[in-house]
Amino acid sequence: MSDNKDVSLESLGEFGLIDHLTSQIEIKNESTLKGIGDDAAVLDYKGKQTVVTTDLLLQGIHFDLVYTPLKHLGYKAVMVNLSDVYAMNAIPKQITVSLGLSSKVTLPFVEQLYEGIQLACDKHHVDLIGGDTTTSLTGLTISVTAIGEAGSEDIVYRSGAKPNDLICVTGDLGGAYMGLQVLEREKRVHEGNLKVQPDLSGYDYILERQLKPEARRDLIEFLKEIGVKPTAMIDISDGLSSEILHICKQSNTGCRIYENKIPIDHVTSLMAEEINMNPTIAALNGGEDYELLFTISMADYEKFSKETDLKIYTIGHITEESKGKILVSNSDQEIALQAQGWNMGSHH
C-alpha cells in the first residue's frame, strides 16, 4: 500500500477512492444481502430485532492527531460503536463509515485509517457496507454507524434493573483517562520539539486503553453460553458514575457501589499518583474505558462460577430509589454519586 504516497485524492475522485479502499472487502454475514456498490445497502434479518447506533468523532475534540496513530483511530472509531451494540446484548453485523477529509490529505493517510477500520471489522466479524466521503474544512471527521441484531427476547435496555440486583463490570476502569493524561503531558513537554522522542515506557497498558480500546464481545458470548440475561446494561464511555446513574434513572432505582470493589489497574493508580489524582475519581469520571456495566439478578449470579478467562467484577447492588445513589468510600463514608461525565462538545 505504501507506494501510493504521491497519489492525490483528487486524482482518484470520490468513487475511485471508495473503490480503492473497499475492493478487498468480503461479506461475512448472511444478513448482508448487498454491501457497497449500489444506492443503498440491503439487509435481511428474518424476524430478528435490529439495533442501530452512530457516533461522530471530530478532530480537536475527540482525538488529537499529534499523538493518535491513524490506524488506532480507525480501530477505535469502530470499537466505540460496536460497544454500544454489545451494550444492548446484541451482535453487531454491519457498519457504515463516513469521512470528512481536508483537501491536503494524502492516500496513505486514508489507507492507514482504513487499515484500522478493517482490522476492527475482521476482529468482530462485521461487514463494512457503505458510507460517504466529503471535503472538510475543519480537519478530520469520522462518523460510524453500527447495525446489530438480537432475538427480541435477548435485547437488554438500561431500564430493567431491580432492587437487590448485583452491579457488575467487565474490566478495570480509569485507564483510558490516565492514558490520555500521559499523552497530553508528553505533548506539552515536546511542544515544538520534534527531535526528542516522547518517553512513554512503562505506560503501555493505559496508552492502549486510550488509543486502542476493545469492545466486549466476549461478555455477550459468555452470557449466551451460561444462559444469563442482564436486567440492565450500558457501556462505559463517560465514566462509571454517569453510566450507573443512567441505569438508576431509567430503572427508577437507587444503587450502592463500593470504592474498594472498583477494579483499577496498578498502572492507572501509579499515573494517578503522579498527577496527584485519586484513581477512584479517574474510574468514576474518566470515561472511554468501553467496558460493559450491567446488572443481574441474585439468582443468576451463581451461573457466573463457570470457568472463563473473562474477569467480571461485582461492585455493588441496586437499591430502592428512596435510598439514593451512593458510593461507599474506603473509609466507610457514604457519598452521593454525581454525573461528572463529559458534557456536549468535550470528550476529553
C-alpha positions, 0 to 999 in steps of 0.5 A: 500500500505504501507506494501510493504516497504521491497519489492525490485524492483528487486524482482518484475522485470520490468513487475511485477512492471508495473503490480503492479502499473497499475492493478487498472487502468480503461479506461475512454475514448472511444478513448482508444481502448487498454491501457497497456498490449500489444506492443503498445497502440491503439487509435481511434479518428474518424476524430478528430485532435490529439495533442501530447506533452512530457516533461522530468523532471530530478532530480537536475534540475527540482525538488529537492527531499529534499523538493518535496513530491513524490506524488506532483511530480507525480501530477505535472509531469502530470499537466505540460503536460496536460497544454500544451494540454489545451494550444492548446484548446484541451482535453487531453485523454491519457498519457504515463509515463516513469521512470528512477529509481536508483537501491536503490529505494524502492516500496513505493517510486514508489507507492507514485509517482504513487499515484500522477500520478493517482490522476492527471489522475482521476482529468482530466479524462485521461487514463494512457496507457503505458510507460517504466521503466529503471535503472538510474544512475543519480537519478530520471527521469520522462518523460510524454507524453500527447495525446489530441484531438480537432475538427480541427476547435477548435485547437488554435496555438500561431500564430493567434493573431491580432492587437487590440486583448485583452491579457488575463490570467487565474490566478495570476502569480509569485507564483510558483517562490516565492514558490520555493524561500521559499523552497530553503531558508528553505533548506539552513537554515536546511542544515544538520539539520534534527531535526528542522522542516522547518517553512513554515506557512503562505506560503501555497498558493505559496508552492502549486503553486510550488509543486502542480500546476493545469492545466486549464481545466476549461478555455477550458470548459468555452470557449466551453460553451460561444462559444469563440475561442482564436486567440492565446494561450500558457501556462505559464511555463517560465514566462509571458514575454517569453510566450507573446513574443512567441505569438508576434513572431509567430503572427508577432505582437507587444503587450502592457501589463500593470504592474498594470493589472498583477494579483499577489497574496498578498502572492507572493508580501509579499515573494517578499518583503522579498527577496527584489524582485519586484513581477512584475519581479517574474510574468514576469520571474518566470515561472511554474505558468501553467496558460493559456495566450491567446488572443481574439478578441474585439468582443468576449470579451463581451461573457466573462460577463457570470457568472463563478467562473473562474477569467480571467484577461485582461492585455493588447492588441496586437499591430502592430509589428512596435510598439514593445513589451512593458510593461507599468510600474506603473509609466507610463514608457514604457519598452521593454519586454525581454525573461528572461525565463529559458534557456536549462538545468535550470528550476529553 
